[in-house]
């Protein structure tokens, strides 16, 4: 008997359970309500790209095995699995760039504030 490939929600649930994590612990680390995690794991709601990123961070998942539906979608477009991997790596790079930009902006504001305070102290 051939087994059906797991869907994303089932994979996420299995990974969480393998890490001995409760839905509440996962929801807390993601900043989500437990009902949101539950509805994604049961398939009642779809997992958005943002939610998937939070699942990956909370569960420390470097990558998810390719889903059968994703494979078929790429085959239908005439792509191969390498196109899929490249797309995922590009998304990861965009996330890192976005986070880096956010941190630089945050630190720039701190540096500007510090320089302003030092300038005021020097002139007083």
Secondary structure, DSSP 8 states (H G I E B T S, - for coil): -------HHHHHHHHHHHTT--HHHHHHHHT--HHHHHHHHHTSS---HHHHHHHHHHTT-S-----HHHHHHHHHTT--HHHHHHHHHHHHHHHHHHHHHHHHHHHHHHHHHHHHHHHHHHH-
